[in-house]
Amino acid sequence: MSSYTDTIMKFLNYLKKVISVMEMQKKQLKQMTDTREKHDKGLTELTIALMKFENIGISYYSQEDHNKRILTHPNHNDFDTRVQ
């Protein structure tokens, strides 16, 4: 019976040590998810800005030929909704 008690005590001590490490990892994971969300938001804003630029710039320099567009090409009209 004492071997079981010793095993349980060892496991409890192990758990006490691991809890602090897991709490630290939880904080780091939260920071990682926050950073990822900021990155995704910035990428979306950049893509929207590029689409606006393409609307103005490519239209002007391509003599209104919409087939030369990439982000705002007429065949890919759902791209705007997929970005957001």
C-alpha positions as CSV (number, residue, x, y, z in Angstrom):
1,M,0.0,0.0,0.0
2,S,2.8,2.4,0.7
3,S,4.2,2.0,-2.8
4,Y,0.9,3.3,-4.2
5,T,1.0,6.2,-1.8
6,D,4.5,7.0,-2.9
7,T,3.5,6.8,-6.5
8,I,0.6,9.1,-5.9
9,M,2.8,11.6,-4.0
10,K,5.4,11.6,-6.8
11,F,2.6,12.2,-9.3
12,L,1.2,15.1,-7.3
13,N,4.6,16.7,-7.0
14,Y,5.0,16.4,-10.7
15,L,1.7,18.0,-11.3
16,K,2.6,20.9,-9.0
17,K,5.7,21.6,-11.1
18,V,3.9,21.3,-14.4
19,I,1.0,23.6,-13.5
20,S,3.3,26.7,-13.5
21,V,4.8,25.7,-16.8
22,M,1.4,25.1,-18.4
23,E,0.2,28.5,-17.1
24,M,3.2,30.2,-18.7
25,Q,2.5,28.3,-22.0
26,K,-1.1,29.4,-21.8
27,K,0.0,33.1,-21.6
28,Q,2.4,32.6,-24.5
29,L,-0.3,31.0,-26.6
30,K,-2.7,33.9,-25.9
31,Q,0.0,36.3,-27.1
32,M,0.5,34.2,-30.2
33,T,-3.2,34.2,-31.1
34,D,-3.4,38.0,-30.5
35,T,-0.4,38.5,-32.8
36,R,-1.9,36.3,-35.5
37,E,-5.2,38.1,-35.4
38,K,-3.4,41.5,-35.8
39,H,-1.4,40.0,-38.7
40,D,-4.6,38.7,-40.4
41,K,-6.3,42.1,-40.0
42,G,-3.3,43.9,-41.4
43,L,-3.1,41.5,-44.4
44,T,-6.8,42.1,-45.1
45,E,-6.4,45.9,-45.0
46,L,-3.4,45.6,-47.3
47,T,-5.2,43.5,-49.8
48,I,-8.2,45.9,-49.8
49,A,-5.8,48.9,-50.3
50,L,-4.1,47.0,-53.2
51,M,-7.5,46.4,-54.8
52,K,-8.4,50.1,-54.6
53,F,-5.0,50.9,-56.1
54,E,-5.6,48.5,-58.9
55,N,-9.0,49.9,-59.5
56,I,-7.6,53.3,-60.1
57,G,-4.1,52.7,-61.4
58,I,-4.6,49.8,-63.8
59,S,-7.7,51.4,-65.2
60,Y,-5.8,54.5,-66.0
61,Y,-2.7,52.8,-67.4
62,S,-4.5,50.1,-69.3
63,Q,-7.0,52.4,-71.1
64,E,-9.9,50.9,-69.1
65,D,-9.1,47.3,-70.1
66,H,-10.5,45.4,-67.2
67,N,-9.1,42.1,-68.4
68,K,-5.6,43.2,-67.4
69,R,-6.5,43.4,-63.7
70,I,-5.6,40.7,-61.2
71,L,-7.2,41.4,-57.9
72,T,-10.3,43.0,-59.3
73,H,-10.6,41.0,-62.5
74,P,-14.2,40.7,-63.7
75,N,-14.1,36.9,-63.6
76,H,-13.1,36.9,-59.9
77,N,-15.8,39.2,-58.5
78,D,-16.1,37.0,-55.4
79,F,-12.5,37.7,-54.3
80,D,-13.6,40.9,-52.5
81,T,-16.0,38.9,-50.3
82,R,-13.5,36.1,-49.7
83,V,-10.9,38.6,-48.4
84,Q,-13.2,40.0,-45.8
